[in-house]
Amino acid sequence: MSGSLFATARGLTLRCLLFGLLLSPAAVAQPKLAITHVTLIDANGAPAQFNMTLIIARGRVIQLGKSGTVRVPRNARVVDATGKFLIPGLWDMHVHIGNEEIDRSALLSLFVANGITGVRVMSGDPKHLLWRREIQLGRLLGPEMVVAFGPLEDESTTTATQAREAVRKAKLGGWDFFKVHDNLPRASYFALMKKAKRLRVRVEGHVPLSLTVVEVSNAGQRSIEHFTGLAKAETDLGEADKVSGVLKKNHTWHCPTLVMRHNYAVLNDRNLLNDSRLSYAKKSWKSWWLPMVNSSGSMPADEWVRRKETVRREQGLVGRFQAAGVGLLAGTDDGNPFVFPGFSLHEELALLVDSGLTPLQALQTATLNPANFFNQPGVRNGAAPQGSKRVVASRTIAPGKRANLVLLDANPLLDIHNSTKINAVIINGQLLDRNQLDSLLASAKAALAASH
């Protein structure tokens, strides 16, 4: 390890230890936190509440009311939030975290610095279960993690017997859900779903090529990612309405990851090479992304027209799903070209608004909707994640709720782009002000620059 890399790693270790002490459940002596004179937007559809004060202690909201009616404890840390807006912590519902130390020490911080206090990890690794536990215990600064078992590396050759055994391993191993991908054989899929229903293991992911979207929804699959299985619905309004009805009836959610598809459609824009966020990308990603931009001129012009048309059709379907009452989840599929951990969720929210959602509805896809997705009872194959007692996505900001919150300098209900104007992040009750968030970003940038 080089001297600079060692120094960076040592600095990150000290930072993680510091935050571990601050966030640990054992740190019960930390002072209460009071946020005063704030406009509260809890994303449940109710009007914004003006001039509110909330008191936070031991990681939870313990009091909430109009400023002047809530007594601020004498030893509390007081944040005067006049002119600011408080929203629930955001969730990115489709991420791919690697298993390297740089992912643990730097990329997890990028989520937090961007107001993302929870992630659904779609390609699980045993290390992620360890990190999940470290975050829970306050030993590692990072978002709440819900982790997939799968997808299976040999999915296309998986037999029914092997599929059932994989579900059993997912259950016994403490994974939160089972992810299916494109190539699972039809018979193996149904064997997997039958076993999952018996063991109460959630199944989420792609629509396998051997099945239809209606079939997987009827089988009890909880989510569909990236428009898989929805090509016909994108161009056929009758099919779109049919599918919408089935998804709504079965409580099957859709995670469109619009930003991923959008970015593939604009790779001929050479301004991407000057994106300042490239300093927050892993070197392996940049070695893949940058040549795609540099070689874009060799692609036929109609290819870029075709890609943009695909994005337009998919956004139209998202708007139709929202209008029909199909549950939508904000996700990014980070690691794809110019999809940056943390930063790109805000782009996804803007693309959802461009698809016809209101700013409030877009916010709900990263707040209220994940809470309902994780905690909705009584649906087929609907066991909550195995770590459901850990999942802190909240439907509202209220006394007794976990204090995972984002303080904004401007109103996101007026302009969804205001979700990027982050003044502070409160994670497990601990406030990270703008200076601390900037320090996290600087440390992550230094670590990524020094990594190989």
C-alpha positions, 0 to 999 in steps of 0.5 A: 500500500502506498504512503498516500493510500495508507494515509487516506485509509487511516483517515477514513478509518478514524472518521468511521470510528468517530461516526461509530461512536456518535451513532452507536446505540450505546452512546445514550449520553449524546445531547438531544437534538432540536430542529426549530422553525422548520417546514416539515414535508413528511411525504404522506400527502398531507400539506406541508407543516410550517414553523415546526419544532421536533426533538430527537433523542436516542435515534428517534423523534420524541416530540413534534409540534408547532414552534413555541408549543414544544419545550426545547431541552436545556442541553439540546443542540439547537438548529434554527431551521427558519426557511428550511425544509425537512423531508424523510431520508431518501432510499435508492431502491436499486443499487450495486455495491461492490465488495471492495474496501473502497466501496465500504469506506468511500461509496457508502459515504456518498449515499449519506452525503446525498441524503440517502439513508437506505439502499436496496442492494440488488447483487448481494455479497456476504460482505454486505451482510457484515456491513449491514450489521456494522451499520446497524451497530453504529460502527460504520457510517452508511445507509440502511442496507436491504440485501439480495441473495442472488442473482445466481451466476449459473441461472440459465442452467439452474434446475428446479431442485437447485432453485429450491435449494437456493431459496433455502440458503437465502432463508437460512443465511439471513438475506433479505430477499431473493433476486431473479434475473433474465435467464432462469428457466420457466420450470425452475422459476415456478419451483423457486416461487413455490418454495419461496412462498412456503418459506416466506422469502420475498422474490424481487428482480427481473422478469425472466425471458421465459415468462411474462410480466403478468405471470411473475406478478400472479406468481407473487414476485414483489418487484419488477426492475428496469421495464423487463417484460414490459416492451409491449406495454410501452407501445400498446396502450391496451397492454399497458392498461392490462398490465397496470391492473394486474400489477396493482391488484397483486401489489407488484411494484416497479423500479424503472431506473430511468436514469440508467436508460437515459444515460445510455441515450446521451453517451454521444454528449462529449460534455460528459467527459467534463462531469465534475462527479467523475472524481467520485467514480471508481477507476474501473467504472471510468475505464469503461464509461469514458471510451463509450463517449469517445467512440460514440461518433462511430455509432450511426446517428439513428442509434441515438434517436432510437435510444432516446425514443426508448426513454420517451416510451418508458417515461410514458409508461411510468406516468401511466403506471402512476396514474393507474395506482401501480407502486413505483420505487426510485432506483438508479442502478449505479455503476452504469455509465455516469450513474453515480452513487448518491448523486444520481438518485436526484436525477432519477427523481427529476426524470420521474417528474418529467414522466408526469409525476408531481414533485410530491409523488416523485419524493414518495417513490424514495420515501413513502413507497419504500416504506410501504414496499417493505412493510406492506402486510397481507400480500402474496409471498409478502413476508417482510425482509428477514431484517424487517425489524431493522428496516427504518423506512418511515411513512411519516415524520412523527414521534416514535419514528426513527430519525433519518431525515434530510434538511433542505435549503429550498422547497422540493415541492416547488422544484424537485431539483431542490432535493439536491440543496442539502443543508444537513442529513440526520442519520440515526438521530445524529446530525451531519451538517454541511461542513461534515457532509463536505468532509465526507465527500472530500474523504471519498474523493481522496480515497477514490483517487488513491485507489487502483 
